[in-house]
């Protein structure tokens, strides 16, 4: 039996991956690359559990992945394992930290909340440094109107209107959104509109559909109150488009206090 759990904080640039989860057909995935590196470093098969399965093209700076560890692995120095994983992983994947959790810990089921940021470069000028991780919307957006619309989505609701239709069949679609803000930010000298959302869990394409829906308000095509009607409709066709994957970044996960400690 496992005596502890290794937890890895992971980052990646999503453009080169067909999402996090491994898939048939030999396509390149985050889990596939990480698993191969871990199996080489630990010299055994491993099974990974992640905090949130991202789609193709979505990025992460703090995805959490867990796996059970055994016997002599418990004494493996963090610096040695870190160096091995850095050497064994590709340039678009980053092992950002190693932590220890009790046996039986799950990066997925022990998560209290998950957080994402969606970036939009709203300008006639093509973005430069944010090109690979922001949606270039060619025009102006009213961030204040988008923020007013976003307020309708905070709390516990049925988010069926914001879920990929084929994923919502015969599945519960209620989720709790703890916070959802829309602000103007500047990153590396470029002005962006940022949507920051934290919730207990998210449906398939939920954050990207929220982003696409709020942009309909920001561009002046809809009133902020329309978002409440979209939510009440419980119908994917009522919402706006699903925003491009490259604008979305998984930015963090919250776990019960004192659950994770540094792997030393």
Secondary structure, 3 states (H helix, E strand, C coil): CCCEEEEEEEEECHHHCCCCCCCCCCCCCHHHHHHHHHHHHHCCCCCCEECCCCCCCCEEEEEEEEEEECHHHHHCCHHHHHHHHHHHCCCCEEEEEEEEECCCCCCCCCEEEEEEEEEEEECCCCCCCCHHHCEEECCCCCHHHHHHHHHHHCEEEECHHHCCHHHCCCCCCEEEEEEEEEEEEEECCEEEEEEEEEECCCCCCHHHHHHHHHHHHHCCCCCCCHHHHHHHHCCHHHCCCCCCHHHEEEEEEEECCCCCEECC
